[in-house]
Amino acid sequence: MNNESFWLDAMRGTRILKPPKHAIATFGSTTLRYVLLSMIPDQPDCCRLREGEVTAQRPAILTPEFWKNRFEGFGDDVRAYHEEIEKNYGEALKGLEYSFRNDLKTTSLEHAALPEVADRTRKVMEKEDAPRTALLEGPDHQWSLSIMKFIVDTSLRSFPGNVRELDERGLFNPERHAETRERFEIEKLFQEAQADRARIPVLAERLKKAGVFAAYEDRFFALVGSAG
């Protein structure tokens, strides 16, 4: 199996149908609930429904063990696709001092097409007003990678607010301020380019202007390749 192709299929096939209202907390931990829907190959009138919780935590002390075990409960996929994770999130993960833990609670088979189940589930979530719950869609075989993408992307979107809060409390290292701001701006452009391929040239120009194209080269060309 081609790891890169398997990874790209997971990234392309993952969609946030209803995002959680809660951002990732700057201190301590944040636990979000998810409902992940997956189409089942050769069974268009059925879909898999997985429910669970995923936690992002910022430890008080960073140790070598922290960096080695950032993802727990995601199965062998995370270890097998370490190279692809580095290509897509390497620089961003260096700035995100979080660890991530997944806890799958239930798995069930729904005898209805995915759009029908998604619509029904969304209505229940809106009625219950569940601000910490996300509704996701992802490939059945790569479901754990879909959860990983969801929690990392959610953490990245929370990053600007985290930086402000650290700054307000005097806990943000001013020597790293410019570097971190640049890293966030580049990460934002990567997300924009992933959603809108017309933004790829803007991203390339920003990387060259900042003199960091070599550091992001693998991830950039992986993005370009996925656009083909």
Contacts in CASP RR format, 6 or more apart in sequence:
PFRMAT RR
TARGET T0000
AUTHOR 0000-0000-0000
METHOD contacts of the structure
MODEL  1
MNNESFWLDAMRGTRILKPPKHAIATFGSTTLRYVLLSMIPDQPDCCRLR
EGEVTAQRPAILTPEFWKNRFEGFGDDVRAYHEEIEKNYGEALKGLEYSF
RNDLKTTSLEHAALPEVADRTRKVMEKEDAPRTALLEGPDHQWSLSIMKF
IVDTSLRSFPGNVRELDERGLFNPERHAETRERFEIEKLFQEAQADRARI
PVLAERLKKAGVFAAYEDRFFALVGSAG
3 80 0 8 1.000
3 81 0 8 1.000
3 83 0 8 1.000
3 84 0 8 1.000
4 84 0 8 1.000
4 222 0 8 1.000
6 81 0 8 1.000
6 142 0 8 1.000
7 81 0 8 1.000
7 84 0 8 1.000
7 88 0 8 1.000
7 142 0 8 1.000
7 145 0 8 1.000
8 84 0 8 1.000
8 222 0 8 1.000
8 226 0 8 1.000
9 139 0 8 1.000
9 142 0 8 1.000
10 138 0 8 1.000
10 139 0 8 1.000
10 142 0 8 1.000
10 145 0 8 1.000
10 146 0 8 1.000
10 149 0 8 1.000
11 88 0 8 1.000
11 145 0 8 1.000
11 149 0 8 1.000
11 226 0 8 1.000
12 226 0 8 1.000
13 137 0 8 1.000
13 138 0 8 1.000
13 139 0 8 1.000
13 146 0 8 1.000
14 136 0 8 1.000
14 137 0 8 1.000
14 138 0 8 1.000
14 139 0 8 1.000
14 145 0 8 1.000
14 146 0 8 1.000
14 149 0 8 1.000
14 150 0 8 1.000
15 136 0 8 1.000
15 137 0 8 1.000
15 138 0 8 1.000
16 134 0 8 1.000
16 135 0 8 1.000
16 136 0 8 1.000
16 150 0 8 1.000
16 153 0 8 1.000
17 37 0 8 1.000
17 118 0 8 1.000
17 122 0 8 1.000
17 135 0 8 1.000
17 136 0 8 1.000
17 137 0 8 1.000
18 122 0 8 1.000
18 125 0 8 1.000
18 133 0 8 1.000
18 134 0 8 1.000
18 135 0 8 1.000
19 134 0 8 1.000
19 154 0 8 1.000
20 32 0 8 1.000
20 33 0 8 1.000
20 131 0 8 1.000
20 132 0 8 1.000
20 133 0 8 1.000
20 134 0 8 1.000
20 154 0 8 1.000
21 131 0 8 1.000
21 132 0 8 1.000
22 30 0 8 1.000
22 32 0 8 1.000
22 131 0 8 1.000
22 132 0 8 1.000
23 30 0 8 1.000
23 154 0 8 1.000
23 157 0 8 1.000
23 158 0 8 1.000
23 161 0 8 1.000
24 30 0 8 1.000
24 56 0 8 1.000
24 98 0 8 1.000
24 154 0 8 1.000
24 155 0 8 1.000
24 158 0 8 1.000
24 162 0 8 1.000
25 58 0 8 1.000
26 58 0 8 1.000
26 161 0 8 1.000
26 162 0 8 1.000
26 165 0 8 1.000
26 166 0 8 1.000
27 58 0 8 1.000
27 165 0 8 1.000
28 57 0 8 1.000
28 58 0 8 1.000
29 55 0 8 1.000
29 56 0 8 1.000
29 57 0 8 1.000
29 58 0 8 1.000
30 55 0 8 1.000
30 56 0 8 1.000
30 57 0 8 1.000
31 53 0 8 1.000
31 54 0 8 1.000
31 55 0 8 1.000
31 132 0 8 1.000
32 53 0 8 1.000
32 54 0 8 1.000
32 55 0 8 1.000
32 56 0 8 1.000
32 132 0 8 1.000
32 133 0 8 1.000
32 134 0 8 1.000
32 151 0 8 1.000
32 154 0 8 1.000
33 51 0 8 1.000
33 52 0 8 1.000
33 53 0 8 1.000
33 130 0 8 1.000
33 132 0 8 1.000
33 133 0 8 1.000
33 134 0 8 1.000
34 50 0 8 1.000
34 51 0 8 1.000
34 52 0 8 1.000
34 53 0 8 1.000
34 54 0 8 1.000
34 133 0 8 1.000
34 134 0 8 1.000
34 135 0 8 1.000
34 136 0 8 1.000
34 147 0 8 1.000
34 150 0 8 1.000
35 49 0 8 1.000
35 50 0 8 1.000
35 51 0 8 1.000
35 52 0 8 1.000
35 121 0 8 1.000
35 125 0 8 1.000
35 133 0 8 1.000
35 134 0 8 1.000
35 135 0 8 1.000
35 136 0 8 1.000
36 49 0 8 1.000
36 50 0 8 1.000
36 51 0 8 1.000
36 136 0 8 1.000
36 137 0 8 1.000
36 138 0 8 1.000
36 143 0 8 1.000
36 146 0 8 1.000
36 147 0 8 1.000
37 47 0 8 1.000
37 48 0 8 1.000
37 49 0 8 1.000
37 110 0 8 1.000
37 114 0 8 1.000
37 117 0 8 1.000
37 118 0 8 1.000
37 121 0 8 1.000
37 135 0 8 1.000
37 136 0 8 1.000
37 137 0 8 1.000
37 138 0 8 1.000
38 47 0 8 1.000
38 48 0 8 1.000
38 50 0 8 1.000
38 114 0 8 1.000
38 137 0 8 1.000
38 138 0 8 1.000
38 139 0 8 1.000
38 140 0 8 1.000
38 143 0 8 1.000
39 47 0 8 1.000
39 114 0 8 1.000
39 139 0 8 1.000
39 140 0 8 1.000
40 46 0 8 1.000
40 47 0 8 1.000
40 48 0 8 1.000
40 109 0 8 1.000
40 140 0 8 1.000
41 140 0 8 1.000
44 113 0 8 1.000
45 111 0 8 1.000
45 112 0 8 1.000
45 113 0 8 1.000
46 109 0 8 1.000
46 110 0 8 1.000
46 111 0 8 1.000
46 112 0 8 1.000
46 113 0 8 1.000
47 109 0 8 1.000
47 110 0 8 1.000
47 112 0 8 1.000
47 113 0 8 1.000
47 114 0 8 1.000
47 117 0 8 1.000
48 107 0 8 1.000
48 108 0 8 1.000
48 109 0 8 1.000
48 110 0 8 1.000
48 140 0 8 1.000
48 143 0 8 1.000
49 107 0 8 1.000
49 108 0 8 1.000
49 109 0 8 1.000
49 110 0 8 1.000
49 117 0 8 1.000
49 121 0 8 1.000
50 104 0 8 1.000
50 106 0 8 1.000
50 107 0 8 1.000
50 143 0 8 1.000
51 104 0 8 1.000
51 105 0 8 1.000
51 106 0 8 1.000
51 107 0 8 1.000
52 102 0 8 1.000
52 103 0 8 1.000
52 104 0 8 1.000
52 105 0 8 1.000
52 106 0 8 1.000
53 102 0 8 1.000
53 103 0 8 1.000
53 105 0 8 1.000
54 100 0 8 1.000
54 101 0 8 1.000
54 102 0 8 1.000
54 103 0 8 1.000
54 147 0 8 1.000
54 150 0 8 1.000
54 151 0 8 1.000
55 100 0 8 1.000
55 101 0 8 1.000
55 102 0 8 1.000
55 103 0 8 1.000
56 98 0 8 1.000
56 99 0 8 1.000
56 100 0 8 1.000
56 151 0 8 1.000
56 154 0 8 1.000
56 155 0 8 1.000
57 98 0 8 1.000
57 99 0 8 1.000
57 100 0 8 1.000
57 101 0 8 1.000
58 97 0 8 1.000
58 98 0 8 1.000
59 66 0 8 1.000
59 97 0 8 1.000
59 99 0 8 1.000
62 97 0 8 1.000
66 99 0 8 1.000
69 99 0 8 1.000
70 93 0 8 1.000
70 98 0 8 1.000
70 99 0 8 1.000
70 100 0 8 1.000
71 78 0 8 1.000
71 99 0 8 1.000
71 100 0 8 1.000
71 101 0 8 1.000
71 102 0 8 1.000
71 148 0 8 1.000
72 99 0 8 1.000
72 100 0 8 1.000
72 101 0 8 1.000
72 102 0 8 1.000
73 101 0 8 1.000
73 102 0 8 1.000
73 103 0 8 1.000
73 104 0 8 1.000
73 144 0 8 1.000
74 100 0 8 1.000
74 102 0 8 1.000
74 144 0 8 1.000
74 145 0 8 1.000
74 147 0 8 1.000
74 148 0 8 1.000
75 144 0 8 1.000
77 142 0 8 1.000
77 144 0 8 1.000
77 145 0 8 1.000
77 148 0 8 1.000
78 85 0 8 1.000
78 144 0 8 1.000
78 145 0 8 1.000
78 148 0 8 1.000
81 145 0 8 1.000
84 222 0 8 1.000
85 93 0 8 1.000
85 148 0 8 1.000
86 218 0 8 1.000
87 218 0 8 1.000
87 219 0 8 1.000
87 222 0 8 1.000
88 219 0 8 1.000
88 222 0 8 1.000
89 152 0 8 1.000
89 219 0 8 1.000
90 219 0 8 1.000
91 183 0 8 1.000
91 186 0 8 1.000
91 187 0 8 1.000
91 215 0 8 1.000
91 216 0 8 1.000
91 219 0 8 1.000
92 152 0 8 1.000
92 156 0 8 1.000
92 183 0 8 1.000
92 187 0 8 1.000
92 190 0 8 1.000
93 152 0 8 1.000
94 183 0 8 1.000
95 180 0 8 1.000
95 183 0 8 1.000
96 152 0 8 1.000
96 155 0 8 1.000
96 156 0 8 1.000
96 159 0 8 1.000
98 155 0 8 1.000
100 148 0 8 1.000
100 151 0 8 1.000
100 152 0 8 1.000
100 155 0 8 1.000
102 144 0 8 1.000
102 147 0 8 1.000
102 148 0 8 1.000
102 151 0 8 1.000
110 117 0 8 1.000
112 120 0 8 1.000
114 137 0 8 1.000
118 135 0 8 1.000
118 137 0 8 1.000
121 135 0 8 1.000
122 135 0 8 1.000
125 133 0 8 1.000
125 135 0 8 1.000
134 150 0 8 1.000
134 154 0 8 1.000
136 146 0 8 1.000
136 147 0 8 1.000
136 150 0 8 1.000
137 146 0 8 1.000
138 146 0 8 1.000
139 146 0 8 1.000
153 191 0 8 1.000
156 187 0 8 1.000
156 191 0 8 1.000
159 184 0 8 1.000
159 187 0 8 1.000
160 184 0 8 1.000
163 172 0 8 1.000
163 180 0 8 1.000
163 181 0 8 1.000
163 184 0 8 1.000
166 172 0 8 1.000
167 177 0 8 1.000
182 210 0 8 1.000
182 212 0 8 1.000
185 206 0 8 1.000
186 203 0 8 1.000
186 206 0 8 1.000
186 207 0 8 1.000
186 210 0 8 1.000
186 212 0 8 1.000
186 216 0 8 1.000
189 199 0 8 1.000
189 202 0 8 1.000
189 203 0 8 1.000
189 206 0 8 1.000
190 203 0 8 1.000
190 219 0 8 1.000
190 223 0 8 1.000
192 199 0 8 1.000
192 202 0 8 1.000
192 203 0 8 1.000
193 199 0 8 1.000
193 200 0 8 1.000
193 202 0 8 1.000
193 203 0 8 1.000
193 223 0 8 1.000
194 223 0 8 1.000
197 227 0 8 1.000
200 223 0 8 1.000
200 224 0 8 1.000
200 227 0 8 1.000
203 220 0 8 1.000
203 223 0 8 1.000
204 213 0 8 1.000
204 220 0 8 1.000
207 213 0 8 1.000
207 216 0 8 1.000
207 220 0 8 1.000
213 220 0 8 1.000
END
